[in-house]
Amino acid sequence: MKFKFLEMIKADNDIEGTPIKKGEIVLYLGEIPNMKGHIALEYKGKIFWGYHPEVFVKISKEEL
């Protein structure tokens, strides 16, 4: 799935090894240029990177 830069997205599952749980909203920061298929995101003031975008889904405006 393609997301827009600085789009709010949510985890579709718990993200192992991170505090991000299913349904948590994160800020999409973009795809990592030298790691195709991996993204960077911000969650509660921390940057996480190296995750697959398939683990996240778009959220509706009502969820914001």
mmCIF file of the N, C-alpha and C atoms, coordinates in Angstrom:
data_MODEL
# 
_entry.id   MODEL 
# 
loop_
_atom_site.group_PDB 
_atom_site.id 
_atom_site.type_symbol 
_atom_site.label_atom_id 
_atom_site.label_alt_id 
_atom_site.label_comp_id 
_atom_site.label_asym_id 
_atom_site.label_entity_id 
_atom_site.label_seq_id 
_atom_site.pdbx_PDB_ins_code 
_atom_site.Cartn_x 
_atom_site.Cartn_y 
_atom_site.Cartn_z 
_atom_site.occupancy 
_atom_site.B_iso_or_equiv 
_atom_site.pdbx_formal_charge 
_atom_site.auth_seq_id 
_atom_site.auth_comp_id 
_atom_site.auth_asym_id 
_atom_site.auth_atom_id 
_atom_site.pdbx_PDB_model_num 
ATOM 1   N N  . MET A 1 1  ? 0.849   -1.178 0.000  1.00 0.00 ? 1  MET A N  1 
ATOM 2   C CA . MET A 1 1  ? 0.000   0.000  0.000  1.00 0.00 ? 1  MET A CA 1 
ATOM 3   C C  . MET A 1 1  ? 0.893   1.240  0.000  1.00 0.00 ? 1  MET A C  1 
ATOM 4   N N  . LYS A 1 2  ? 0.490   2.231  -0.739 1.00 0.00 ? 2  LYS A N  1 
ATOM 5   C CA . LYS A 1 2  ? 1.233   3.493  -0.797 1.00 0.00 ? 2  LYS A CA 1 
ATOM 6   C C  . LYS A 1 2  ? 0.587   4.500  0.139  1.00 0.00 ? 2  LYS A C  1 
ATOM 7   N N  . PHE A 1 3  ? 1.425   5.150  0.904  1.00 0.00 ? 3  PHE A N  1 
ATOM 8   C CA . PHE A 1 3  ? 0.964   6.205  1.791  1.00 0.00 ? 3  PHE A CA 1 
ATOM 9   C C  . PHE A 1 3  ? 1.589   7.513  1.340  1.00 0.00 ? 3  PHE A C  1 
ATOM 10  N N  . LYS A 1 4  ? 1.000   8.620  1.761  1.00 0.00 ? 4  LYS A N  1 
ATOM 11  C CA . LYS A 1 4  ? 1.539   9.945  1.456  1.00 0.00 ? 4  LYS A CA 1 
ATOM 12  C C  . LYS A 1 4  ? 2.486   10.377 2.565  1.00 0.00 ? 4  LYS A C  1 
ATOM 13  N N  . PHE A 1 5  ? 3.473   11.194 2.210  1.00 0.00 ? 5  PHE A N  1 
ATOM 14  C CA . PHE A 1 5  ? 4.418   11.739 3.184  1.00 0.00 ? 5  PHE A CA 1 
ATOM 15  C C  . PHE A 1 5  ? 3.649   12.456 4.288  1.00 0.00 ? 5  PHE A C  1 
ATOM 16  N N  . LEU A 1 6  ? 3.984   12.177 5.516  1.00 0.00 ? 6  LEU A N  1 
ATOM 17  C CA . LEU A 1 6  ? 3.369   12.738 6.724  1.00 0.00 ? 6  LEU A CA 1 
ATOM 18  C C  . LEU A 1 6  ? 1.890   12.376 6.879  1.00 0.00 ? 6  LEU A C  1 
ATOM 19  N N  . GLU A 1 7  ? 1.491   11.244 6.349  1.00 0.00 ? 7  GLU A N  1 
ATOM 20  C CA . GLU A 1 7  ? 0.128   10.753 6.509  1.00 0.00 ? 7  GLU A CA 1 
ATOM 21  C C  . GLU A 1 7  ? 0.032   9.962  7.817  1.00 0.00 ? 7  GLU A C  1 
ATOM 22  N N  . MET A 1 8  ? -1.077  10.125 8.515  1.00 0.00 ? 8  MET A N  1 
ATOM 23  C CA . MET A 1 8  ? -1.324  9.345  9.719  1.00 0.00 ? 8  MET A CA 1 
ATOM 24  C C  . MET A 1 8  ? -1.836  7.978  9.275  1.00 0.00 ? 8  MET A C  1 
ATOM 25  N N  . ILE A 1 9  ? -1.204  6.912  9.776  1.00 0.00 ? 9  ILE A N  1 
ATOM 26  C CA . ILE A 1 9  ? -1.613  5.548  9.466  1.00 0.00 ? 9  ILE A CA 1 
ATOM 27  C C  . ILE A 1 9  ? -1.704  4.774  10.775 1.00 0.00 ? 9  ILE A C  1 
ATOM 28  N N  . LYS A 1 10 ? -2.246  3.555  10.734 1.00 0.00 ? 10 LYS A N  1 
ATOM 29  C CA . LYS A 1 10 ? -2.319  2.785  11.977 1.00 0.00 ? 10 LYS A CA 1 
ATOM 30  C C  . LYS A 1 10 ? -1.801  1.375  11.756 1.00 0.00 ? 10 LYS A C  1 
ATOM 31  N N  . ALA A 1 11 ? -1.331  0.784  12.836 1.00 0.00 ? 11 ALA A N  1 
ATOM 32  C CA . ALA A 1 11 ? -0.805  -0.577 12.802 1.00 0.00 ? 11 ALA A CA 1 
ATOM 33  C C  . ALA A 1 11 ? -1.958  -1.557 12.652 1.00 0.00 ? 11 ALA A C  1 
ATOM 34  N N  . ASP A 1 12 ? -1.806  -2.500 11.732 1.00 0.00 ? 12 ASP A N  1 
ATOM 35  C CA . ASP A 1 12 ? -2.823  -3.515 11.506 1.00 0.00 ? 12 ASP A CA 1 
ATOM 36  C C  . ASP A 1 12 ? -2.606  -4.711 12.444 1.00 0.00 ? 12 ASP A C  1 
ATOM 37  N N  . ASN A 1 13 ? -1.421  -4.797 13.035 1.00 0.00 ? 13 ASN A N  1 
ATOM 38  C CA . ASN A 1 13 ? -1.057  -5.849 13.994 1.00 0.00 ? 13 ASN A CA 1 
ATOM 39  C C  . ASN A 1 13 ? -0.099  -5.255 15.020 1.00 0.00 ? 13 ASN A C  1 
ATOM 40  N N  . ASP A 1 14 ? 0.156   -5.984 16.102 1.00 0.00 ? 14 ASP A N  1 
ATOM 41  C CA . ASP A 1 14 ? 1.208   -5.583 17.032 1.00 0.00 ? 14 ASP A CA 1 
ATOM 42  C C  . ASP A 1 14 ? 2.537   -5.645 16.278 1.00 0.00 ? 14 ASP A C  1 
ATOM 43  N N  . ILE A 1 15 ? 3.420   -4.664 16.504 1.00 0.00 ? 15 ILE A N  1 
ATOM 44  C CA . ILE A 1 15 ? 4.722   -4.637 15.858 1.00 0.00 ? 15 ILE A CA 1 
ATOM 45  C C  . ILE A 1 15 ? 5.734   -5.198 16.858 1.00 0.00 ? 15 ILE A C  1 
ATOM 46  N N  . GLU A 1 16 ? 6.192   -6.404 16.617 1.00 0.00 ? 16 GLU A N  1 
ATOM 47  C CA . GLU A 1 16 ? 7.099   -7.094 17.538 1.00 0.00 ? 16 GLU A CA 1 
ATOM 48  C C  . GLU A 1 16 ? 8.371   -6.289 17.779 1.00 0.00 ? 16 GLU A C  1 
ATOM 49  N N  . GLY A 1 17 ? 8.774   -6.205 19.015 1.00 0.00 ? 17 GLY A N  1 
ATOM 50  C CA . GLY A 1 17 ? 10.000  -5.504 19.379 1.00 0.00 ? 17 GLY A CA 1 
ATOM 51  C C  . GLY A 1 17 ? 9.849   -3.999 19.507 1.00 0.00 ? 17 GLY A C  1 
ATOM 52  N N  . THR A 1 18 ? 8.618   -3.492 19.405 1.00 0.00 ? 18 THR A N  1 
ATOM 53  C CA . THR A 1 18 ? 8.364   -2.059 19.546 1.00 0.00 ? 18 THR A CA 1 
ATOM 54  C C  . THR A 1 18 ? 7.164   -1.867 20.481 1.00 0.00 ? 18 THR A C  1 
ATOM 55  N N  . PRO A 1 19 ? 6.944   -0.645 20.940 1.00 0.00 ? 19 PRO A N  1 
ATOM 56  C CA . PRO A 1 19 ? 5.753   -0.393 21.763 1.00 0.00 ? 19 PRO A CA 1 
ATOM 57  C C  . PRO A 1 19 ? 4.482   -0.225 20.917 1.00 0.00 ? 19 PRO A C  1 
ATOM 58  N N  . ILE A 1 20 ? 4.582   -0.346 19.600 1.00 0.00 ? 20 ILE A N  1 
ATOM 59  C CA . ILE A 1 20 ? 3.443   -0.112 18.702 1.00 0.00 ? 20 ILE A CA 1 
ATOM 60  C C  . ILE A 1 20 ? 2.538   -1.343 18.687 1.00 0.00 ? 20 ILE A C  1 
ATOM 61  N N  . LYS A 1 21 ? 1.302   -1.135 19.083 1.00 0.00 ? 21 LYS A N  1 
ATOM 62  C CA . LYS A 1 21 ? 0.310   -2.215 19.140 1.00 0.00 ? 21 LYS A CA 1 
ATOM 63  C C  . LYS A 1 21 ? -0.756  -2.017 18.063 1.00 0.00 ? 21 LYS A C  1 
ATOM 64  N N  . LYS A 1 22 ? -1.501  -3.064 17.793 1.00 0.00 ? 22 LYS A N  1 
ATOM 65  C CA . LYS A 1 22 ? -2.572  -3.009 16.791 1.00 0.00 ? 22 LYS A CA 1 
ATOM 66  C C  . LYS A 1 22 ? -3.502  -1.837 17.077 1.00 0.00 ? 22 LYS A C  1 
ATOM 67  N N  . GLY A 1 23 ? -3.790  -1.054 16.029 1.00 0.00 ? 23 GLY A N  1 
ATOM 68  C CA . GLY A 1 23 ? -4.701  0.076  16.147 1.00 0.00 ? 23 GLY A CA 1 
ATOM 69  C C  . GLY A 1 23 ? -4.037  1.389  16.529 1.00 0.00 ? 23 GLY A C  1 
ATOM 70  N N  . GLU A 1 24 ? -2.767  1.352  16.928 1.00 0.00 ? 24 GLU A N  1 
ATOM 71  C CA . GLU A 1 24 ? -2.050  2.577  17.295 1.00 0.00 ? 24 GLU A CA 1 
ATOM 72  C C  . GLU A 1 24 ? -1.806  3.422  16.052 1.00 0.00 ? 24 GLU A C  1 
ATOM 73  N N  . ILE A 1 25 ? -1.992  4.731  16.180 1.00 0.00 ? 25 ILE A N  1 
ATOM 74  C CA . ILE A 1 25 ? -1.787  5.648  15.062 1.00 0.00 ? 25 ILE A CA 1 
ATOM 75  C C  . ILE A 1 25 ? -0.360  6.167  15.080 1.00 0.00 ? 25 ILE A C  1 
ATOM 76  N N  . VAL A 1 26 ? 0.288   6.142  13.899 1.00 0.00 ? 26 VAL A N  1 
ATOM 77  C CA . VAL A 1 26 ? 1.671   6.605  13.743 1.00 0.00 ? 26 VAL A CA 1 
ATOM 78  C C  . VAL A 1 26 ? 1.732   7.583  12.574 1.00 0.00 ? 26 VAL A C  1 
ATOM 79  N N  . LEU A 1 27 ? 2.826   8.299  12.468 1.00 0.00 ? 27 LEU A N  1 
ATOM 80  C CA . LEU A 1 27 ? 3.028   9.254  11.384 1.00 0.00 ? 27 LEU A CA 1 
ATOM 81  C C  . LEU A 1 27 ? 3.991   8.646  10.370 1.00 0.00 ? 27 LEU A C  1 
ATOM 82  N N  . TYR A 1 28 ? 3.539   8.481  9.139  1.00 0.00 ? 28 TYR A N  1 
ATOM 83  C CA . TYR A 1 28 ? 4.358   7.918  8.066  1.00 0.00 ? 28 TYR A CA 1 
ATOM 84  C C  . TYR A 1 28 ? 5.353   8.968  7.583  1.00 0.00 ? 28 TYR A C  1 
ATOM 85  N N  . LEU A 1 29 ? 6.648   8.618  7.592  1.00 0.00 ? 29 LEU A N  1 
ATOM 86  C CA . LEU A 1 29 ? 7.696   9.543  7.168  1.00 0.00 ? 29 LEU A CA 1 
ATOM 87  C C  . LEU A 1 29 ? 8.261   9.222  5.785  1.00 0.00 ? 29 LEU A C  1 
ATOM 88  N N  . GLY A 1 30 ? 7.908   8.098  5.222  1.00 0.00 ? 30 GLY A N  1 
ATOM 89  C CA . GLY A 1 30 ? 8.341   7.777  3.871  1.00 0.00 ? 30 GLY A CA 1 
ATOM 90  C C  . GLY A 1 30 ? 9.081   6.461  3.767  1.00 0.00 ? 30 GLY A C  1 
ATOM 91  N N  . GLU A 1 31 ? 9.317   6.074  2.509  1.00 0.00 ? 31 GLU A N  1 
ATOM 92  C CA . GLU A 1 31 ? 10.074  4.857  2.225  1.00 0.00 ? 31 GLU A CA 1 
ATOM 93  C C  . GLU A 1 31 ? 11.562  5.160  2.369  1.00 0.00 ? 31 GLU A C  1 
ATOM 94  N N  . ILE A 1 32 ? 12.318  4.205  2.850  1.00 0.00 ? 32 ILE A N  1 
ATOM 95  C CA . ILE A 1 32 ? 13.759  4.367  3.009  1.00 0.00 ? 32 ILE A CA 1 
ATOM 96  C C  . ILE A 1 32 ? 14.399  4.142  1.639  1.00 0.00 ? 32 ILE A C  1 
ATOM 97  N N  . PRO A 1 33 ? 15.088  5.146  1.075  1.00 0.00 ? 33 PRO A N  1 
ATOM 98  C CA . PRO A 1 33 ? 15.609  5.058  -0.295 1.00 0.00 ? 33 PRO A CA 1 
ATOM 99  C C  . PRO A 1 33 ? 16.513  3.853  -0.569 1.00 0.00 ? 33 PRO A C  1 
ATOM 100 N N  . ASN A 1 34 ? 17.393  3.523  0.336  1.00 0.00 ? 34 ASN A N  1 
ATOM 101 C CA . ASN A 1 34 ? 18.309  2.410  0.079  1.00 0.00 ? 34 ASN A CA 1 
ATOM 102 C C  . ASN A 1 34 ? 17.811  1.084  0.653  1.00 0.00 ? 34 ASN A C  1 
ATOM 103 N N  . MET A 1 35 ? 16.544  1.050  1.086  1.00 0.00 ? 35 MET A N  1 
ATOM 104 C CA . MET A 1 35 ? 15.914  -0.175 1.597  1.00 0.00 ? 35 MET A CA 1 
ATOM 105 C C  . MET A 1 35 ? 14.503  -0.270 1.020  1.00 0.00 ? 35 MET A C  1 
ATOM 106 N N  . LYS A 1 36 ? 14.410  -0.493 -0.277 1.00 0.00 ? 36 LYS A N  1 
ATOM 107 C CA . LYS A 1 36 ? 13.091  -0.559 -0.927 1.00 0.00 ? 36 LYS A CA 1 
ATOM 108 C C  . LYS A 1 36 ? 12.175  -1.523 -0.186 1.00 0.00 ? 36 LYS A C  1 
ATOM 109 N N  . GLY A 1 37 ? 10.928  -1.120 -0.027 1.00 0.00 ? 37 GLY A N  1 
ATOM 110 C CA . GLY A 1 37 ? 9.949   -1.948 0.662  1.00 0.00 ? 37 GLY A CA 1 
ATOM 111 C C  . GLY A 1 37 ? 9.957   -1.797 2.173  1.00 0.00 ? 37 GLY A C  1 
ATOM 112 N N  . HIS A 1 38 ? 10.723  -0.820 2.679  1.00 0.00 ? 38 HIS A N  1 
ATOM 113 C CA . HIS A 1 38 ? 10.778  -0.552 4.116  1.00 0.00 ? 38 HIS A CA 1 
ATOM 114 C C  . HIS A 1 38 ? 10.484  0.927  4.348  1.00 0.00 ? 38 HIS A C  1 
ATOM 115 N N  . ILE A 1 39 ? 9.822   1.218  5.470  1.00 0.00 ? 39 ILE A N  1 
ATOM 116 C CA . ILE A 1 39 ? 9.409   2.591  5.741  1.00 0.00 ? 39 ILE A CA 1 
ATOM 117 C C  . ILE A 1 39 ? 9.945   3.092  7.076  1.00 0.00 ? 39 ILE A C  1 
ATOM 118 N N  . ALA A 1 40 ? 9.871   4.409  7.241  1.00 0.00 ? 40 ALA A N  1 
ATOM 119 C CA . ALA A 1 40 ? 10.196  5.073  8.504  1.00 0.00 ? 40 ALA A CA 1 
ATOM 120 C C  . ALA A 1 40 ? 8.919   5.722  9.018  1.00 0.00 ? 40 ALA A C  1 
ATOM 121 N N  . LEU A 1 41 ? 8.777   5.768  10.347 1.00 0.00 ? 41 LEU A N  1 
ATOM 122 C CA . LEU A 1 41 ? 7.598   6.379  10.938 1.00 0.00 ? 41 LEU A CA 1 
ATOM 123 C C  . LEU A 1 41 ? 7.942   6.976  12.292 1.00 0.00 ? 41 LEU A C  1 
ATOM 124 N N  . GLU A 1 42 ? 7.055   7.838  12.766 1.00 0.00 ? 42 GLU A N  1 
ATOM 125 C CA . GLU A 1 42 ? 7.213   8.475  14.078 1.00 0.00 ? 42 GLU A CA 1 
ATOM 126 C C  . GLU A 1 42 ? 6.082   7.989  14.969 1.00 0.00 ? 42 GLU A C  1 
ATOM 127 N N  . TYR A 1 43 ? 6.441   7.661  16.219 1.00 0.00 ? 43 TYR A N  1 
ATOM 128 C CA . TYR A 1 43 ? 5.451   7.206  17.188 1.00 0.00 ? 43 TYR A CA 1 
ATOM 129 C C  . TYR A 1 43 ? 5.841   7.747  18.556 1.00 0.00 ? 43 TYR A C  1 
ATOM 130 N N  . LYS A 1 44 ? 5.006   8.588  19.123 1.00 0.00 ? 44 LYS A N  1 
ATOM 131 C CA . LYS A 1 44 ? 5.220   9.174  20.453 1.00 0.00 ? 44 LYS A CA 1 
ATOM 132 C C  . LYS A 1 44 ? 6.606   9.804  20.596 1.00 0.00 ? 44 LYS A C  1 
ATOM 133 N N  . GLY A 1 45 ? 6.998   10.557 19.556 1.00 0.00 ? 45 GLY A N  1 
ATOM 134 C CA . GLY A 1 45 ? 8.249   11.302 19.603 1.00 0.00 ? 45 GLY A CA 1 
ATOM 135 C C  . GLY A 1 45 ? 9.498   10.513 19.246 1.00 0.00 ? 45 GLY A C  1 
ATOM 136 N N  . LYS A 1 46 ? 9.342   9.250  18.894 1.00 0.00 ? 46 LYS A N  1 
ATOM 137 C CA . LYS A 1 46 ? 10.486  8.428  18.507 1.00 0.00 ? 46 LYS A CA 1 
ATOM 138 C C  . LYS A 1 46 ? 10.349  8.004  17.050 1.00 0.00 ? 46 LYS A C  1 
ATOM 139 N N  . ILE A 1 47 ? 11.493  7.869  16.385 1.00 0.00 ? 47 ILE A N  1 
ATOM 140 C CA . ILE A 1 47 ? 11.521  7.442  14.982 1.00 0.00 ? 47 ILE A CA 1 
ATOM 141 C C  . ILE A 1 47 ? 11.801  5.945  14.939 1.00 0.00 ? 47 ILE A C  1 
ATOM 142 N N  . PHE A 1 48 ? 10.994  5.228  14.178 1.00 0.00 ? 48 PHE A N  1 
ATOM 143 C CA . PHE A 1 48 ? 11.181  3.794  13.938 1.00 0.00 ? 48 PHE A CA 1 
ATOM 144 C C  . PHE A 1 48 ? 11.372  3.613  12.448 1.00 0.00 ? 48 PHE A C  1 
ATOM 145 N N  . TRP A 1 49 ? 12.245  2.688  12.042 1.00 0.00 ? 49 TRP A N  1 
ATOM 146 C CA . TRP A 1 49 ? 12.484  2.484  10.622 1.00 0.00 ? 49 TRP A CA 1 
ATOM 147 C C  . TRP A 1 49 ? 12.722  1.011  10.337 1.00 0.00 ? 49 TRP A C  1 
ATOM 148 N N  . GLY A 1 50 ? 12.583  0.671  9.063  1.00 0.00 ? 50 GLY A N  1 
ATOM 149 C CA . GLY A 1 50 ? 12.838  -0.693 8.626  1.00 0.00 ? 50 GLY A CA 1 
ATOM 150 C C  . GLY A 1 50 ? 11.613  -1.585 8.634  1.00 0.00 ? 50 GLY A C  1 
ATOM 151 N N  . TYR A 1 51 ? 10.424  -1.007 8.737  1.00 0.00 ? 51 TYR A N  1 
ATOM 152 C CA . TYR A 1 51 ? 9.203   -1.798 8.788  1.00 0.00 ? 51 TYR A CA 1 
ATOM 153 C C  . TYR A 1 51 ? 8.574   -1.916 7.406  1.00 0.00 ? 51 TYR A C  1 
ATOM 154 N N  . HIS A 1 52 ? 7.854   -2.994 7.187  1.00 0.00 ? 52 HIS A N  1 
ATOM 155 C CA . HIS A 1 52 ? 7.161   -3.213 5.920  1.00 0.00 ? 52 HIS A CA 1 
ATOM 156 C C  . HIS A 1 52 ? 5.829   -2.459 5.945  1.00 0.00 ? 52 HIS A C  1 
ATOM 157 N N  . PRO A 1 53 ? 5.496   -1.778 4.857  1.00 0.00 ? 53 PRO A N  1 
ATOM 158 C CA . PRO A 1 53 ? 4.251   -1.002 4.845  1.00 0.00 ? 53 PRO A CA 1 
ATOM 159 C C  . PRO A 1 53 ? 2.995   -1.862 4.942  1.00 0.00 ? 53 PRO A C  1 
ATOM 160 N N  . GLU A 1 54 ? 3.091   -3.158 4.628  1.00 0.00 ? 54 GLU A N  1 
ATOM 161 C CA . GLU A 1 54 ? 1.916   -4.040 4.689  1.00 0.00 ? 54 GLU A CA 1 
ATOM 162 C C  . GLU A 1 54 ? 1.382   -4.191 6.111  1.00 0.00 ? 54 GLU A C  1 
ATOM 163 N N  . VAL A 1 55 ? 2.183   -3.829 7.108  1.00 0.00 ? 55 VAL A N  1 
ATOM 164 C CA . VAL A 1 55 ? 1.785   -3.954 8.510  1.00 0.00 ? 55 VAL A CA 1 
ATOM 165 C C  . VAL A 1 55 ? 0.877   -2.793 8.924  1.00 0.00 ? 55 VAL A C  1 
ATOM 166 N N  . PHE A 1 56 ? 0.751   -1.783 8.053  1.00 0.00 ? 56 PHE A N  1 
ATOM 167 C CA . PHE A 1 56 ? -0.017  -0.586 8.369  1.00 0.00 ? 56 PHE A CA 1 
ATOM 168 C C  . PHE A 1 56 ? -1.147  -0.388 7.368  1.00 0.00 ? 56 PHE A C  1 
ATOM 169 N N  . VAL A 1 57 ? -2.188  0.308  7.805  1.00 0.00 ? 57 VAL A N  1 
ATOM 170 C CA . VAL A 1 57 ? -3.342  0.604  6.956  1.00 0.00 ? 57 VAL A CA 1 
ATOM 171 C C  . VAL A 1 57 ? -3.680  2.089  7.063  1.00 0.00 ? 57 VAL A C  1 
ATOM 172 N N  . LYS A 1 58 ? -4.357  2.593  6.051  1.00 0.00 ? 58 LYS A N  1 
ATOM 173 C CA . LYS A 1 58 ? -4.839  3.972  6.095  1.00 0.00 ? 58 LYS A CA 1 
ATOM 174 C C  . LYS A 1 58 ? -5.944  4.077  7.126  1.00 0.00 ? 58 LYS A C  1 
ATOM 175 N N  . ILE A 1 59 ? -6.095  5.249  7.687  1.00 0.00 ? 59 ILE A N  1 
ATOM 176 C CA . ILE A 1 59 ? -7.175  5.465  8.650  1.00 0.00 ? 59 ILE A CA 1 
ATOM 177 C C  . ILE A 1 59 ? -8.183  6.440  8.057  1.00 0.00 ? 59 ILE A C  1 
ATOM 178 N N  . SER A 1 60 ? -9.397  6.352  8.553  1.00 0.00 ? 60 SER A N  1 
ATOM 179 C CA . SER A 1 60 ? -10.440 7.244  8.075  1.00 0.00 ? 60 SER A CA 1 
ATOM 180 C C  . SER A 1 60 ? -10.336 8.584  8.803  1.00 0.00 ? 60 SER A C  1 
ATOM 181 N N  . LYS A 1 61 ? -10.936 9.598  8.244  1.00 0.00 ? 61 LYS A N  1 
ATOM 182 C CA . LYS A 1 61 ? -10.922 10.925 8.878  1.00 0.00 ? 61 LYS A CA 1 
ATOM 183 C C  . LYS A 1 61 ? -11.616 10.897 10.228 1.00 0.00 ? 61 LYS A C  1 
ATOM 184 N N  . GLU A 1 62 ? -12.594 10.017 10.390 1.00 0.00 ? 62 GLU A N  1 
ATOM 185 C CA . GLU A 1 62 ? -13.311 9.905  11.658 1.00 0.00 ? 62 GLU A CA 1 
ATOM 186 C C  . GLU A 1 62 ? -12.408 9.397  12.775 1.00 0.00 ? 62 GLU A C  1 
ATOM 187 N N  . GLU A 1 63 ? -11.365 8.640  12.422 1.00 0.00 ? 63 GLU A N  1 
ATOM 188 C CA . GLU A 1 63 ? -10.472 8.072  13.434 1.00 0.00 ? 63 GLU A CA 1 
ATOM 189 C C  . GLU A 1 63 ? -9.443  9.076  13.932 1.00 0.00 ? 63 GLU A C  1 
ATOM 190 N N  . LEU A 1 64 ? -9.268  10.192 13.237 1.00 0.00 ? 64 LEU A N  1 
ATOM 191 C CA . LEU A 1 64 ? -8.261  11.174 13.639 1.00 0.00 ? 64 LEU A CA 1 
ATOM 192 C C  . LEU A 1 64 ? -8.684  11.950 14.860 1.00 0.00 ? 64 LEU A C  1 
# 
